[in-house]
Amino acid sequence: MNQFSVPASATRRSPLRVATTLIAASVVAAGAAVALASSADAATTLGASAAASGRYFGAAVAANKLSDSTYVGILNREFNSVTPENEMKIDATEPSQGQFSYTNADRIVSHAKAQGMQVRGHTLAWHSQQPGWMQNMSGTALRNAMLNHVTQVATHYRGQLSAWDVVNEAFADGSSGARRDSNLQRTGNDWIEAAFRAARAADPAAKLCYNDYNTDDWSHAKTQAVYTMVRDFKSRGVPIDCVGFQSHFNSNSPYPSNYRTTLSSFAALGVDVAITELDIEGSGTAQATSYRNVVTDCIAVPRCIGITVWGIRDTDSWRSSGTPLLFDGSGNKKAAYTAALDALNGAPPTNPTTPPTTPPTTPPTSPPTSPPTTPPTGGGCTASVTLNQWNGGFTAAIRVTAGSAAVNGWAVTLTLPSGATVTNTWNAVAGGSSGTVRFANASYNPRIPAGGNTEFGFQGTGTGPSATPSCAAS
Ligand code: 9MR
C-alpha cells in the first residue's frame, strides 16, 4: 500500500494514574556502608531503556498472534506499551450499530495488564475501517452515531488506557492543507473537537491524541495544517493532550531531516508528542541509521513520551515485503534493533531535575585538585516517592535529598506490597525485585551536595509502594 493512498493512522500511557506523594523520611547515621555500583547501567531491552528516561517503547499487537510463543516472547521481553493493531477500530468494536464487541481488544488489554504494559487505544473516529452501517450514514445521524461510539468505547476502557487516538487521519495529503473529505467531515468541521470532548467526558484519565501520517516533515502542508488545528484547539480549550506521528517511512516518504523540528514545534504548543506507528522499509546500515535518527530525535524532545513500532517481526508488518521492523521473521534482532537500543541508552532524562546519565569524568575516588577544608562525610538523607499507579502496574519516582552535609553514596530501602514486582530501574541499582528492596546509587550519581537532591525511579507490576522509604547515606 502506498503511503499516499493509505486511508489511514496512532498512541500513549495509562489511565487511572493516581499521583500519590508519599512522605519522605529517614535520616540515617553516617557511616552506613553503601556499595557503589560499578557495572554499566545501560538497560538491555527497548522498554527498559526507554523507561530509564521516563518514556515507553511499544509495539502494535494483533490478538490472533498472542498464541505465537516467539511473538509473545519478544513482546514480553522488549516492550512496555502496546497498541491493538486492528482490534479497537470501529468495525471491530461496533460491527452492528449499538452492538459492541470487545473480545479481541480485551484479550490484548488483559495481556498488557498482566505484563505491566501500558495500552494505547487506536482509534475512536476514523474515515476508514468503518462498519458497513456507518459507511452508509451521513449528517446528524452519523454525527450522533460517531459520538455514541466514542462514548461507549471510551467508557468500556475507562481508566485502563494510557492514551486514545481519538481521531485518526483527518487531513488530506498533498499541498492543500485541507481536511480530508469523508462522511465524518461532511457532518461539519467541528466533528473532530466534538469527538475529543466526548472522549474526555467518557475517560478523563486517558491522554487524548490526534494521530496522522505524512505529518513528519515540518515543511509539508499537511503537517502545518495539523499544527494549526492543534494550536487552535489549545487556544480554545478543546481537550487535546497529544499528537501522534505515525512515521511510516520508505523511499517515497523517507525520514525527514527536520523531524526533530516537527516534534519540538508541536510540543511547544503544550501537547505531548509520540511516534505511534513507526516502521522504516529497508535493511542493514541504512535502515539502522534511520531508526537511530528517529529515536535520537524523540529523546531530544522532552515531551516526546514514547515510540511505538507497527509490529514486532518483519513478517508481522502490514508492509512485510519492505522488512521495516526491528526483528526478522525468525525473531532475531536486526541491526536496526541495536541502533534503536543504543540511541535509547543515550537518552537524557525527561525530567530536568534528574541528573545526567553520563558518568562523571572524574571517578568518585579521585581526590579533588584543591581539597575542601571540611570533608563532606555523612549527614544523612531523606527519600520521597511519587507514584503513578494504573491497573496492573506503576512507576515510582524517588527523590533522594541530602541533609546538612553532602553524601558520597546513598541507598533507599522500600517495601513493596505483596504481589508487586520491579521490572526495571533507572538511575539506581536494585538489590531485588519484590518484598523489601534496596536501591543503591548508580556508579555515576553517588554524590549529592548538602541540601541537594537526585532522583531515580523504577517501574513495576502490581501495586506500587505506599510505605515510607528509608534512606541511608555514606
Ligand atoms: O496494520 C493495519 C492493517 O493490519 C490493517 O489491515 C489496516 C487497515 O485497517 O490498518 C493497518 O494499520 C494502519 C493504522 O490503523 C493507521 N495508520 C496506518 C496503518 C497502516 O495501514
Residues whose N, C-alpha, C, O or C-beta is under 5 A from the ligand:
A	BS01	9MR	A8 S9 E85 Q129 W318
